[in-house]
Amino acid sequence: MSGRVLVGVKRVIDYAVKIRVKADNTGVVTDGVKHSMNPFCEIAVEEAVKLKEKKLVKEVVAVSCGPQQSQETIRTALAMGADRGIHVEVSGKDYETLGPLQVSKIMAALAKKEDAQLIILGKQAIDDDCNQTGQMTAALLDWPQGTFASEVTLDGDKIKVVREIDGGLETIKINTPAVLTADLRLNTPRYATLPNIMKAKKKKIANVKPADLGVNLTSRLEVLKVEDPPQRQAGMKVETVEDLVGKLKEAGKV
Amino acid sequence: MLGVFQTTQKLRTSLRLLSRAGLPPVDLQVQLLLRGRCPQSATFSRELHLGPGGSASSPAAAPQRLPFSRVTVEDLTFFRKTLPGRAITDPDLVQSSNEDWLKSVRGSSEVLLRPQTTQEVSQILSYCQSRNLAVNPQGGNTGLVGGSVPVYDEIILSTSLMNNILSFDKISGILTCQAGCVLENLSLYLEERDYIMPLDLGAKGSCQIGGNVATNAGGLRLLRYGSLRGTVLGLEVVLADGQVLDCLSTLRKDNTGYDLKQLFIGSEGTLGVITAVSILCPRKPKSVNVVFLGCETFDQLLKSFQLCKGMLGEILSAFEFLDSECMRLLNTHLKLANPISDCPFYIVIETSGSDSDHDSQKLHNFLEEAMTSLLVTDGTVATEESKIKTLWSMRERVTEALTHDGFTYKYDISLPVERIYQLVTDMRQHLGERARSVVGYGHVGDGNLHLNITSSAKDPALLASIEPFIYEWTAKFQGSISAEHGLGLKKRNYIYYSKSRPTVAVMGKMKTLLDPKGILNPYKTLPDDLK
């Protein structure tokens, strides 16, 4: 039992930023836009660090796939308490087409290489809302999965997971090694405090290329068009009931 | 309360019927009748801060009603003709404009006017001056000194519908807009164009730029961008006689004669009604960082400030503090968790710069120095907008948390920076068990303390202990008894703690010059003994 946890963290556009579609409709504007760690990934990191504080796991490794700037996201995870980081370098065209399938192949390869006991991911990313990486990773590794976790309890070599599902809460027990994906109510991520931010600067981030892991990044998906949702039309105020009926008749509704 | 309200409505209706019948509205009698039906919660300014004898003995209490005319049916006809659909007399709608945000003062105005243009404001004021009707200009009604609501039956002149942005010059960053634009809306407009407003305050969601200028609002960014006296380039003001004074310049430099706009900035609606503003806006910083730090002593806090100015100087955009009592209120009433460990003092530092790499480097150097020299015991940093908003709310929402703690006595004092917290500790000692909470927070970088005291209910004995102790203390160190909140109704008579008699006398002369009948926001800003 290595007691090692892999946590995936994704660099996304900060949720408070107003999203703008590129003029050529090929995607959204990312240049010069504030990015930060995906909120669900923060919750995943927090859960992993909590497990380490309870001495149920021995090491937390933060992983991010992306360009140079992904290292900032890993640093944030380190400041929250992760022990070391792995930056899987993906840039340019490959980064544009990087999706759950490629990331899950990378995570599976890393899990084997690092002899991980547990993988914790956010349930989905706020930019693509795919909600696939955790599930795909588990399938590739043939590991059990506890997705939409709102409560995680380690019990010997098993894990009890309370899942948030449409009908309410579902409790399952799965074997380790396993993949978990974090839902909103799993925990409240801590603020990275100054002493930890200072310590994080000294922690190591290893650089790895997807080819080193034997992963093919080709995507089978092609983005055809990205456009704004239809503009919401302003409502109309009328003075009298007669006006209302008149307007409804005009619009052919009555 | 509804029962009381319905009764007052019936009384008002009978009043109206009486006046239509040609009989003069019964003045004092009605006041007493109404008072009899609303015995509790301070509903009349005269009841505010009553001495034990029940008489208006406190300097903060409202004076007697001055002999302005009362609104007649003819007046209402004129208003309705000038502002079709925007001359409001429905008591339900007028009610909220009669009471301030703190729910500490309430007037009894029956008319709320909502002009949309400067021309309409001019027509209203011209008419009111000729009829000797008192007018209360009102923006977002977020003022904290009772200056934004009527004391008696002054007509409320609201700028809420004057919310158009007139122009924005992308190159110079000069924004021209009507006075009723909400500050937050202006910020959003500018942010889309890569600029920001030069001022920011907790009330931004409701306060209007006209009101900000009329009170010379300070706020969180003053440290970096200066006061409105520097950033406002021009004003359009309507004078008491309806004359429109167009000083809406968009020039950075213009030394041609006396700078009249400076008179109106901070005049709290007593010299003229501001209808449009042109303001110089800074570029939106590319990199913003917010740091939340904890200190053991106020002395360490001040040393951190010095270190901060030295190492972060040119990128520093805010330096605020709050004490552990504030944190307790935030935790208790607003359920906001402390981002760091519990400390006696907390600092919020904001940096704004053009290069995130440079700024992070400077910031990390400062933080490392602050931590190793033990000036700071704990802290956290935010670079993402979402986290920045959360950290800022720890400072911005203290005012809100206080409203849940009981009746709040608010003080806004300017002092030499080293003395700031001493006032808080002295006040705590002085009041002992009589107060529920005594908290200190504010723009320590500007030497501005917000000292707030809460009690379970309005307590005249407590007030008598606080005032004039606090004003005398402030005067002893040549401080200001109102750093940025203004004087309004509540502090008008304390002006002499910070300004000499000859100075105030000249202010009186200016008031008489610009508003000979005194119809603009009477009972406010200038002391009663000037009349």
Interface residues (C-beta under 8 A of the other chain):
Chain A: D14 Y15 A16 V17 K18 G32 K34 S36 M37 P39 T188 Y191 A192 T193 L194 P195 I197 M198 K201
Chain B: E192 K286 F292 L293 A337 P339 I340 S341 H364 L367 E368 M371 V376 D378 G379 T380 V381 A382 T383 E384 E385 S386 K387 K389
